[in-house]
Amino acid sequence: AALLVNAAWSLTAATLRPRRIGGSLSSRARRGMSSLSSTSSPSPPPGGSLRLIDIGANLLDSKFSGEYNGSSRHPPDLETVLRRSLTQYEGHAAEVGGCERVIITAGTLSEARETLAMCEKINAKCASKGVATTAGFHPTRATEYEEGLYEHVKENAWPQGDVVALGELGLDYDRLQFSDKESQMTSLLAQLAVSERLQSSGVSLPLFIHSRNCGDDLYEVLKDNRSKFPGGVVHSFDGPLALAEKYMSLGLYIGLNGCSFRTPENMSVVSQLPLDRLMLETDAPWCDIRPTHPGHAHVSTFFEPVKKEKKWEEGCFVKNRTEPCMVVQVLEVVAGCQGVKVEDVAEDVLKIL
């Protein structure tokens, strides 16, 4: 079975203080320090104290090639993103922290082939496998479904290959302009059939699940087809607690990122989720934790310097563009929301999917 480990432990400071990564301390962070004890020692750089895996990053996204909404804004900087996101990557920027591994998400079979090639290239620069990938059809790409997924996954499944999960699959009723409900359901059922076939051939991979404004429809499909997959994670969860509980009743995990902390209702849900059923992700380059989000109050690690894409400079972070190294902020929000120390979350958030 694929191992999607998401762990953080050995944090030496009990009280997190705002810390800067890369540049001068932001004014927001300086203001926040006034509410903390002046006798507390600063938290160590995340690179030396946290062990994390980002279970969902869209590294194929054009933003990492410098393109935003069809316009070129800066040179490709994925190499820089990798150096500060992967702790075992050649030339890693240790002061930034980062992740031991990153799982790259794919939305079509052609993308899955691209992410597989990307994994091979990146892993050649890592001490051990630093990245892995999913393979499947995103619900908004359902009309692009094609045969060949079974063969691709079987040939490249973990641990011999780099495919660790089937997906991103599911239902998305917010964006029916891309794929209607019927097409989404057809694609979903076809991929569940692929999962069943893979299990019969001895390949048991979890599902990487997309659930967006689809009520109980996706839950009902997964419940009716529970024997066809070994487990999985509902990523980027932002739904009600009752729905999270239904998914967890199927043995699924709940994936959280910045989109999970946008409203007071979101925060209430997160505060009630069991820590040992959670996984952390960035969904990079999306789902940043913005100052207007209630979850932002719990963020204590800030990445600088930050510039808008039009004013990009080598080595800077891009405003509102997340990177895998920022998964530490998700960890901080979960800890703050549940009123526990980061160490307590770190002890529980170690998963076998």
TORROKE-858609 format. One record per residue (C-alpha): residue number from 1; residue in one letter; x, y, z. Coordinates in steps of 0.001 Angstrom, whole numbers, always signed. Each point is the difference from the previous one (the first is absolute). Example, Ala and Ser with C-alpha at 12.3 -4.5 7.8 and 13.67 -1.06 7.14 Angstrom:
! TORROKE-858609
<rec 1 'A' <+12300 -4500 +7800>>
<rec 2 'S' <+1370 +3440 -660>>
//
This chain:
! TORROKE-858609
<rec 1 'A' <+0 +0 +0>>
<rec 2 'A' <+1074 +3547 -604>>
<rec 3 'L' <+1337 +1849 +3009>>
<rec 4 'L' <-1078 +3631 +162>>
<rec 5 'V' <+1835 +1108 +3105>>
<rec 6 'N' <-752 +3418 +1401>>
<rec 7 'A' <+2040 +493 +3143>>
<rec 8 'A' <+1485 +2742 +2115>>
<rec 9 'W' <+1777 -530 +3285>>
<rec 10 'S' <+2922 +992 +2256>>
<rec 11 'L' <-950 +3683 +172>>
<rec 12 'T' <+2209 +1345 +2767>>
<rec 13 'A' <-1924 +3125 +963>>
<rec 14 'A' <-3339 -408 +1730>>
<rec 15 'T' <-1167 +3463 -1016>>
<rec 16 'L' <+125 +955 -3672>>
<rec 17 'R' <+1139 +3536 -705>>
<rec 18 'P' <-438 +1738 -3354>>
<rec 19 'R' <+3028 -808 -2112>>
<rec 20 'R' <+1166 +1276 -3316>>
<rec 21 'I' <+1281 -2195 -2792>>
<rec 22 'G' <+2301 +1772 -2408>>
<rec 23 'G' <-313 +3689 +832>>
<rec 24 'S' <-887 +2564 +2647>>
<rec 25 'L' <-2795 -695 +2421>>
<rec 26 'S' <-3325 +1191 -1372>>
<rec 27 'S' <-1856 +2803 +1770>>
<rec 28 'R' <-2846 -2415 +751>>
<rec 29 'A' <+2409 -2409 +1642>>
<rec 30 'R' <+1623 +2813 +2020>>
<rec 31 'R' <-3416 +1098 +1259>>
<rec 32 'G' <-836 -3576 +949>>
<rec 33 'M' <+3138 -342 +2124>>
<rec 34 'S' <-1356 +2485 +2521>>
<rec 35 'S' <-2568 -2552 +1145>>
<rec 36 'L' <+2582 -2674 +694>>
<rec 37 'S' <+2219 -421 +2998>>
<rec 38 'S' <+3278 +1868 -344>>
<rec 39 'T' <+1711 -2837 +1864>>
<rec 40 'S' <-885 -2618 -2619>>
<rec 41 'S' <+2889 -1185 -2132>>
<rec 42 'P' <-498 +194 -3781>>
<rec 43 'S' <-1089 -3120 -1819>>
<rec 44 'P' <+2767 -1615 -2026>>
<rec 45 'P' <-33 +176 -3780>>
<rec 46 'P' <-2539 -2523 -1334>>
<rec 47 'G' <+2663 -1816 -2015>>
<rec 48 'G' <+1647 -1300 +3152>>
<rec 49 'S' <-3094 -838 +2000>>
<rec 50 'L' <-2882 -1105 -2218>>
<rec 51 'R' <-489 -3061 -2134>>
<rec 52 'L' <-2837 +590 -2435>>
<rec 53 'I' <-1513 -1337 -3163>>
<rec 54 'D' <-2249 +2147 -2161>>
<rec 55 'I' <-2576 -2493 -1289>>
<rec 56 'G' <-1251 +2254 -2798>>
<rec 57 'A' <+1866 +2484 -2209>>
<rec 58 'N' <-758 +956 -3602>>
<rec 59 'L' <+3580 +398 -1177>>
<rec 60 'L' <-1058 -135 -3649>>
<rec 61 'D' <-1923 +3233 +444>>
<rec 62 'S' <+1032 +2796 -2351>>
<rec 63 'K' <+706 +2355 +2919>>
<rec 64 'F' <+3202 -1907 +640>>
<rec 65 'S' <+915 +747 -3617>>
<rec 66 'G' <-655 +3695 +566>>
<rec 67 'E' <-3352 +102 -1810>>
<rec 68 'Y' <-3081 +1525 +1624>>
<rec 69 'N' <-3368 +38 -1760>>
<rec 70 'G' <+1693 -541 -3335>>
<rec 71 'S' <+2594 +2764 +437>>
<rec 72 'S' <+3721 -547 +593>>
<rec 73 'R' <+1074 +1894 +3107>>
<rec 74 'H' <+3383 -1454 +893>>
<rec 75 'P' <+2424 -2788 -927>>
<rec 76 'P' <-772 -3548 +1164>>
<rec 77 'D' <+1047 -401 +3637>>
<rec 78 'L' <-1010 -3577 +854>>
<rec 79 'E' <+3635 -828 +703>>
<rec 80 'T' <+78 +2687 +2694>>
<rec 81 'V' <-3306 -1251 +1407>>
<rec 82 'L' <+1403 -3528 +195>>
<rec 83 'R' <+3200 +1115 +1718>>
<rec 84 'R' <-1961 +1640 +2798>>
<rec 85 'S' <-2768 -2598 +144>>
<rec 86 'L' <+1851 -3346 +3>>
<rec 87 'T' <+2386 -570 +2897>>
<rec 88 'Q' <+1904 -2728 -1864>>
<rec 89 'Y' <+202 +1860 -3306>>
<rec 90 'E' <+3394 +944 -1418>>
<rec 91 'G' <+877 +3502 +1229>>
<rec 92 'H' <-2869 +123 +2520>>
<rec 93 'A' <-499 +3367 +1702>>
<rec 94 'A' <+129 -1335 +3551>>
<rec 95 'E' <-1120 +3252 +1622>>
<rec 96 'V' <-3396 -324 -1682>>
<rec 97 'G' <-844 -3394 +1463>>
<rec 98 'G' <-2130 -1891 -2475>>
<rec 99 'C' <-1205 -3572 -412>>
<rec 100 'E' <+1587 -3402 -166>>
<rec 101 'R' <-2338 -889 -2841>>
<rec 102 'V' <-2605 +1623 -2220>>
<rec 103 'I' <-2807 -1765 -1847>>
<rec 104 'I' <-690 +1572 -3384>>
<rec 105 'T' <-3620 -125 -1134>>
<rec 106 'A' <-1112 -812 -3532>>
<rec 107 'G' <-3362 +817 -1580>>
<rec 108 'T' <+82 -2114 -3177>>
<rec 109 'L' <+1872 -2991 -1342>>
<rec 110 'S' <+2217 +2241 -2122>>
<rec 111 'E' <+809 +2064 +3087>>
<rec 112 'A' <+743 -3189 +1916>>
<rec 113 'R' <+2601 -861 -2598>>
<rec 114 'E' <+1492 +3483 +375>>
<rec 115 'T' <+90 -183 +3795>>
<rec 116 'L' <+1605 -3439 -181>>
<rec 117 'A' <+2769 +1394 -2197>>
<rec 118 'M' <+304 +2944 +2404>>
<rec 119 'C' <+403 -2418 +2917>>
<rec 120 'E' <+2805 -1845 -1754>>
<rec 121 'K' <+1835 +3259 -702>>
<rec 122 'I' <-434 +1392 +3521>>
<rec 123 'N' <+775 -3249 +1788>>
<rec 124 'A' <+3303 -215 -1884>>
<rec 125 'K' <+1029 +3041 +2070>>
<rec 126 'C' <-1223 -1387 +3338>>
<rec 127 'A' <+1719 -2277 +2499>>
<rec 128 'S' <-3084 -2231 -123>>
<rec 129 'K' <-3391 +419 -1646>>
<rec 130 'G' <-983 +3585 +661>>
<rec 131 'V' <-3147 +112 -2113>>
<rec 132 'A' <-2743 -2366 -1063>>
<rec 133 'T' <-3164 +502 -2020>>
<rec 134 'T' <-3649 -848 -381>>
<rec 135 'A' <-1614 -1216 -3223>>
<rec 136 'G' <-3603 +583 -952>>
<rec 137 'F' <-2638 +2369 -1327>>
<rec 138 'H' <-1119 +3094 +1873>>
<rec 139 'P' <-3803 +405 -74>>
<rec 140 'T' <+291 +3255 -1952>>
<rec 141 'R' <+1990 -1944 -2607>>
<rec 142 'A' <-2492 -2865 -126>>
<rec 143 'T' <-766 +499 -3694>>
<rec 144 'E' <+3666 -768 -711>>
<rec 145 'Y' <-250 -3484 +1500>>
<rec 146 'E' <+1750 -2619 -2113>>
<rec 147 'E' <+1105 -3589 +270>>
<rec 148 'G' <+3520 -835 +1127>>
<rec 149 'L' <-149 +1046 +3662>>
<rec 150 'Y' <+140 -3588 +1252>>
<rec 151 'E' <+3082 -818 -2060>>
<rec 152 'H' <+1758 +3227 +985>>
<rec 153 'V' <-566 -519 +3721>>
<rec 154 'K' <+788 -3710 +12>>
<rec 155 'E' <+3296 +598 -1775>>
<rec 156 'N' <+1061 +2918 +2199>>
<rec 157 'A' <-1511 -738 +3424>>
<rec 158 'W' <+1895 +622 +3226>>
<rec 159 'P' <+2417 -1161 +1302>>
<rec 160 'Q' <+1736 -1068 -3214>>
<rec 161 'G' <-1481 +3024 -1796>>
<rec 162 'D' <-1077 +3455 +1117>>
<rec 163 'V' <-3816 -224 -205>>
<rec 164 'V' <-1307 -71 +3578>>
<rec 165 'A' <-3718 +727 -413>>
<rec 166 'L' <-2846 -143 -2490>>
<rec 167 'G' <-1449 +3423 -726>>
<rec 168 'E' <-708 +2804 +222>>
<rec 169 'L' <-3501 -1410 -402>>
<rec 170 'G' <-3397 +958 +1381>>
<rec 171 'L' <-2839 +2449 -591>>
<rec 172 'D' <-11 +3795 -384>>
<rec 173 'Y' <-3380 +1710 -359>>
<rec 174 'D' <+1485 +3493 +288>>
<rec 175 'R' <+1534 -171 -3471>>
<rec 176 'L' <-2518 -1806 -2150>>
<rec 177 'Q' <+936 +2268 -2902>>
<rec 178 'F' <+3055 -2215 -483>>
<rec 179 'S' <-1648 -3409 +458>>
<rec 180 'D' <-3685 -732 +586>>
<rec 181 'K' <-1239 -2278 +2771>>
<rec 182 'E' <-536 -2963 -2300>>
<rec 183 'S' <+3538 +169 -1384>>
<rec 184 'Q' <+1444 +347 +3496>>
<rec 185 'M' <-1916 -3021 +1248>>
<rec 186 'T' <+1033 -2079 -3018>>
<rec 187 'S' <+3663 +872 +558>>
<rec 188 'L' <-208 -666 +3741>>
<rec 189 'L' <-1579 -3439 -419>>
<rec 190 'A' <+2507 -908 -2710>>
<rec 191 'Q' <+2886 +860 +2319>>
<rec 192 'L' <-1504 -1991 +2856>>
<rec 193 'A' <-161 -2937 -2415>>
<rec 194 'V' <+3697 +557 -752>>
<rec 195 'S' <+724 -47 +3737>>
<rec 196 'E' <-1881 -3287 +371>>
<rec 197 'R' <+1881 -1488 -2922>>
<rec 198 'L' <+3321 +1163 +1440>>
<rec 199 'Q' <-800 -1631 +3336>>
<rec 200 'S' <-786 -3258 -1764>>
<rec 201 'S' <+3422 +146 -1651>>
<rec 202 'G' <+1776 +602 +3313>>
<rec 203 'V' <+400 +3787 -249>>
<rec 204 'S' <-1700 +1707 +2921>>
<rec 205 'L' <+129 +3796 -191>>
<rec 206 'P' <-2071 +2523 +1984>>
<rec 207 'L' <-2275 +2573 -1597>>
<rec 208 'F' <+806 +3712 -133>>
<rec 209 'I' <-3525 +1407 +122>>
<rec 210 'H' <-1474 +3332 -1094>>
<rec 211 'S' <-3310 +1015 +1631>>
<rec 212 'R' <-1450 +3412 -846>>
<rec 213 'N' <-3561 +1112 +763>>
<rec 214 'C' <-1447 -3380 -967>>
<rec 215 'G' <-2006 -655 +3151>>
<rec 216 'D' <-132 -3690 +884>>
<rec 217 'D' <+218 -1170 -3623>>
<rec 218 'L' <+3705 -870 +122>>
<rec 219 'Y' <-318 -1605 +3424>>
<rec 220 'E' <-2834 -2211 -1230>>
<rec 221 'V' <+2001 -1125 -3042>>
<rec 222 'L' <+3043 -804 +2116>>
<rec 223 'K' <-2129 -1817 +2571>>
<rec 224 'D' <-1669 -2117 -2690>>
<rec 225 'N' <+3398 -830 -1512>>
<rec 226 'R' <+2027 -314 +3210>>
<rec 227 'S' <+1386 -3422 -864>>
<rec 228 'K' <+1663 +1387 -3127>>
<rec 229 'F' <+2667 +2083 +1745>>
<rec 230 'P' <+2232 -535 +3047>>
<rec 231 'G' <-277 +3501 +1476>>
<rec 232 'G' <+735 +3584 -851>>
<rec 233 'V' <-53 +3648 +931>>
<rec 234 'V' <-2624 +2652 -757>>
<rec 235 'H' <+2335 +2846 -777>>
<rec 236 'S' <-550 +3756 +388>>
<rec 237 'F' <-3009 -641 +2212>>
<rec 238 'D' <-2190 +3043 +708>>
<rec 239 'G' <-3372 -1599 +642>>
<rec 240 'P' <-2157 -455 +3119>>
<rec 241 'L' <+990 -2206 +2922>>
<rec 242 'A' <-2798 -2494 -714>>
<rec 243 'L' <+1435 -654 -3462>>
<rec 244 'A' <+3540 -404 +1357>>
<rec 245 'E' <-1342 -2551 +2484>>
<rec 246 'K' <-1686 -1915 -2803>>
<rec 247 'Y' <+3219 -133 -1991>>
<rec 248 'M' <+1940 -1108 +3071>>
<rec 249 'S' <-2567 -2742 +611>>
<rec 250 'L' <+1209 -1498 -3291>>
<rec 251 'G' <+3549 -98 +1347>>
<rec 252 'L' <+1042 +3114 -1919>>
<rec 253 'Y' <+2293 +2756 +1220>>
<rec 254 'I' <-667 +3735 -243>>
<rec 255 'G' <+2518 +2204 -1801>>
<rec 256 'L' <+295 +3621 +1137>>
<rec 257 'N' <+1566 +3032 -1663>>
<rec 258 'G' <-557 +3760 -105>>
<rec 259 'C' <-3430 -462 -1590>>
<rec 260 'S' <-1052 -1847 +3164>>
<rec 261 'F' <+480 +3120 +2173>>
<rec 262 'R' <-1864 +2733 -1901>>
<rec 263 'T' <-3074 +462 +2186>>
<rec 264 'P' <-965 -258 +3670>>
<rec 265 'E' <-2104 -3028 -983>>
<rec 266 'N' <+3090 -1649 -1515>>
<rec 267 'M' <+1959 +632 +3181>>
<rec 268 'S' <-2742 -1497 +2121>>
<rec 269 'V' <+144 -3181 -2073>>
<rec 270 'V' <+3793 -225 +201>>
<rec 271 'S' <-112 +458 +3770>>
<rec 272 'Q' <-2108 -3162 +299>>
<rec 273 'L' <+1841 -2325 -2355>>
<rec 274 'P' <+2072 -2774 +1618>>
<rec 275 'L' <+3690 +669 -491>>
<rec 276 'D' <+746 -3601 -891>>
<rec 277 'R' <-2294 +252 -3034>>
<rec 278 'L' <+1568 +3105 -1513>>
<rec 279 'M' <+2525 +565 -2778>>
<rec 280 'L' <+1644 +3266 -943>>
<rec 281 'E' <+478 +1524 -3434>>
<rec 282 'T' <+524 +3290 -1799>>
<rec 283 'D' <-1790 -677 -3321>>
<rec 284 'A' <+2768 +2241 -1371>>
<rec 285 'P' <-125 +2438 -1691>>
<rec 286 'W' <-3547 +468 +1297>>
<rec 287 'C' <-1676 +266 +3403>>
<rec 288 'D' <+2245 +2528 +1720>>
<rec 289 'I' <-891 +1027 +3537>>
<rec 290 'R' <-879 +3680 -373>>
<rec 291 'P' <-159 +2697 +2698>>
<rec 292 'T' <-3762 +249 -564>>
<rec 293 'H' <-476 -3663 +943>>
<rec 294 'P' <-636 -819 +3667>>
<rec 295 'G' <+2621 -2731 -167>>
<rec 296 'H' <+2709 +2578 -656>>
<rec 297 'A' <-45 +1041 +3662>>
<rec 298 'H' <+1712 -3291 +855>>
<rec 299 'V' <+2810 +285 -2564>>
<rec 300 'S' <+3393 +676 +1586>>
<rec 301 'T' <+2366 -782 -2897>>
<rec 302 'F' <+261 +2603 -2754>>
<rec 303 'F' <+1861 -344 -3285>>
<rec 304 'E' <+1783 +3062 -1377>>
<rec 305 'P' <+747 +1955 -2106>>
<rec 306 'V' <-3381 -64 -1740>>
<rec 307 'K' <-674 +1756 -3285>>
<rec 308 'K' <-2835 +84 -2499>>
<rec 309 'E' <+659 -2075 -3084>>
<rec 310 'K' <+473 +3140 -2116>>
<rec 311 'K' <+2856 +1117 +2270>>
<rec 312 'W' <+1564 -3434 +392>>
<rec 313 'E' <+3664 -246 +917>>
<rec 314 'E' <+2212 -3073 +180>>
<rec 315 'G' <-460 -1753 +3344>>
<rec 316 'C' <-3154 +1855 +1057>>
<rec 317 'F' <-3296 -1549 +992>>
<rec 318 'V' <-2962 +957 -2172>>
<rec 319 'K' <-2990 +1612 +1688>>
<rec 320 'N' <-2942 -2407 +403>>
<rec 321 'R' <+1967 -2870 -1604>>
<rec 322 'T' <+500 -2858 +2406>>
<rec 323 'E' <+2956 -2363 -30>>
<rec 324 'P' <+435 -3371 +1731>>
<rec 325 'C' <+2326 +1512 +2607>>
<rec 326 'M' <-3024 +1929 +1286>>
<rec 327 'V' <-1702 -3147 +1282>>
<rec 328 'V' <+1436 +965 +3400>>
<rec 329 'Q' <-2586 +2806 +86>>
<rec 330 'V' <-2791 -2551 -393>>
<rec 331 'L' <+1449 -1901 +2951>>
<rec 332 'E' <+29 +3195 +2069>>
<rec 333 'V' <-3617 +818 -802>>
<rec 334 'V' <-1196 -3484 +941>>
<rec 335 'A' <+1867 +201 +3311>>
<rec 336 'G' <-1295 +3476 +750>>
<rec 337 'C' <-3544 -855 -984>>
<rec 338 'Q' <-64 -3031 +2276>>
<rec 339 'G' <+1700 +1861 +2837>>
<rec 340 'V' <+2928 -2388 +241>>
<rec 341 'K' <+3740 +287 -435>>
<rec 342 'V' <+1547 -642 -3377>>
<rec 343 'E' <+1790 -2926 +1651>>
<rec 344 'D' <-3351 -1579 +832>>
<rec 345 'V' <-1136 +209 -3611>>
<rec 346 'A' <+3405 -1219 -1132>>
<rec 347 'E' <-260 -3092 +2163>>
<rec 348 'D' <-3378 -988 -1460>>
<rec 349 'V' <+329 +1036 -3629>>
<rec 350 'L' <+1978 -3028 -1171>>
<rec 351 'K' <-2029 -1979 -2460>>
<rec 352 'I' <+11 -3207 -1979>>
<rec 353 'L' <-2529 +344 -2802>>
//
